[in-house]
Amino acid sequence: MIKTLSKHGNSLALVIDQGVLDLLKVDADTPFEVTTDGRNLILSPLNDRKGRRRFKAALADVNRKHGRLLKRLAG
């Protein structure tokens, strides 16, 4: 499957087909770990509860530390 990036505000987005989402058992609320090996982008769904808790804690920490700046950048 070949995909292209779509413009989404000041960012680019990758649209994932529903069949792939169903196969991975993920939805719009599933957090993903985004990594790279220097050449490839690697998206790994965090399906486990521990991973989701870690993700939510990290997100809350970023929002607490940088929330005002992120809102200014988004505006």
GIURWO-V457982 format. One record per residue. RES is the residue in one small letter. SS is DSSP state (a for helix, b for strand, c for the rest). PHI is phi in radians with two decimals (* if undefined). OMEGA is omega in whole degrees, -180 to 180 (* if undefined). Layout:
BEGIN
res=RES ss=SS phi=PHI omega=OMEGA
res=RES ss=SS phi=PHI omega=OMEGA
END
This chain:
BEGIN
res=m ss=c phi=* omega=178
res=i ss=c phi=-1.92 omega=-179
res=k ss=c phi=-2.19 omega=172
res=t ss=c phi=-2.13 omega=179
res=l ss=c phi=-1.42 omega=179
res=s ss=b phi=-1.98 omega=177
res=k ss=b phi=-1.20 omega=180
res=h ss=b phi=-2.45 omega=-174
res=g ss=c phi=1.15 omega=177
res=n ss=c phi=-1.60 omega=-176
res=s ss=b phi=-2.10 omega=173
res=l ss=b phi=-2.06 omega=-177
res=a ss=b phi=-2.19 omega=174
res=l ss=c phi=-1.93 omega=-180
res=v ss=c phi=-1.56 omega=-178
res=i ss=c phi=-1.85 omega=-178
res=d ss=c phi=-1.09 omega=-177
res=q ss=a phi=-1.01 omega=179
res=g ss=a phi=-1.05 omega=178
res=v ss=a phi=-1.21 omega=178
res=l ss=a phi=-1.05 omega=179
res=d ss=a phi=-1.10 omega=180
res=l ss=a phi=-1.06 omega=-179
res=l ss=a phi=-1.47 omega=-178
res=k ss=c phi=1.03 omega=178
res=v ss=c phi=-2.19 omega=177
res=d ss=c phi=-2.49 omega=-176
res=a ss=c phi=-1.11 omega=-179
res=d ss=c phi=-1.62 omega=-178
res=t ss=c phi=-1.36 omega=175
res=p ss=c phi=-1.33 omega=178
res=f ss=b phi=-2.14 omega=169
res=e ss=b phi=-1.56 omega=-180
res=v ss=b phi=-1.92 omega=179
res=t ss=b phi=-2.34 omega=176
res=t ss=b phi=-2.54 omega=173
res=d ss=c phi=-1.75 omega=-179
res=g ss=c phi=1.71 omega=179
res=r ss=c phi=-2.30 omega=-176
res=n ss=c phi=-2.03 omega=174
res=l ss=b phi=-1.57 omega=-178
res=i ss=b phi=-2.11 omega=178
res=l ss=b phi=-1.88 omega=-179
res=s ss=b phi=-2.17 omega=179
res=p ss=b phi=-1.17 omega=176
res=l ss=c phi=-1.69 omega=-177
res=n ss=c phi=-1.47 omega=-177
res=d ss=c phi=-1.43 omega=-178
res=r ss=a phi=-1.12 omega=179
res=k ss=a phi=-1.09 omega=178
res=g ss=a phi=-1.10 omega=178
res=r ss=a phi=-1.14 omega=178
res=r ss=a phi=-1.12 omega=177
res=r ss=a phi=-1.07 omega=180
res=f ss=a phi=-1.10 omega=-180
res=k ss=a phi=-1.10 omega=178
res=a ss=a phi=-1.15 omega=179
res=a ss=a phi=-1.15 omega=178
res=l ss=a phi=-1.11 omega=178
res=a ss=a phi=-1.09 omega=179
res=d ss=a phi=-1.12 omega=178
res=v ss=a phi=-1.09 omega=180
res=n ss=a phi=-1.13 omega=179
res=r ss=a phi=-1.16 omega=-177
res=k ss=a phi=-1.37 omega=-170
res=h ss=a phi=-2.25 omega=-175
res=g ss=a phi=-0.98 omega=-179
res=r ss=a phi=-1.12 omega=179
res=l ss=a phi=-1.11 omega=179
res=l ss=a phi=-1.09 omega=178
res=k ss=a phi=-1.13 omega=178
res=r ss=a phi=-1.12 omega=179
res=l ss=a phi=-1.16 omega=-179
res=a ss=a phi=-1.28 omega=-176
res=g ss=c phi=-1.34 omega=*
END
